[in-house]
Amino acid sequence: MSAILPPAERLWWKHPLDRVEGTWILLSLIWCLIMFGMMVGWHIYGKQNLSTETYKTNPEKFTASAQAFVDKYTVRTETAEKTPVVAPPPGSDIYMIARLWSFWPILELEKDKTYRLHLTSMDYNHGFSLQPANINIQIVPGYEHVVTITPNQAGTYSVVCNEYCGINHHSMVGRIYVK
Ligand code: CUA
């Protein structure tokens, strides 16, 4: 019999299952279930899967909270666009807005202190990839993602957008200082 010719019995799903075939299907199924369980497991035991809370929001509502936060805690400005550098007190709610093609504002955090980071997008899907830490979150417009973070290493971190979002996607970077 040749694989070039059509099978004599067209209804292949009515053929009896070979033992080897059945074994592989069973093994695959067991492995799928293990991987499915690991999705939950990695959240508890893994080091990179952040648990985020997600709420509905809209640009007006989120901008109001972010603007109030920036007005209250800005310590200086940086870059040609005069991006505010915001140094909030430990334990507070902190905000970052992603839009074509920037992250706003710059955050200045204290090491070993916990913050609740609120993220949203004003337009399209963006990504929040924190470098060099292995943290990666999608930022979806219309939603507020809240991540509880405790930076444990001082330094200058870059926020890189890793969801393709148009012609200047490559220049969409933000900054977080930890000291
Ligand atoms: Cu924002 Cu790519």
Residues whose N, C-alpha, C, O or C-beta is under 5 A from the ligand:
A	BS01	CUA	N125 H126 G127 C161 N162 E163 Y164 C165 H169 M172
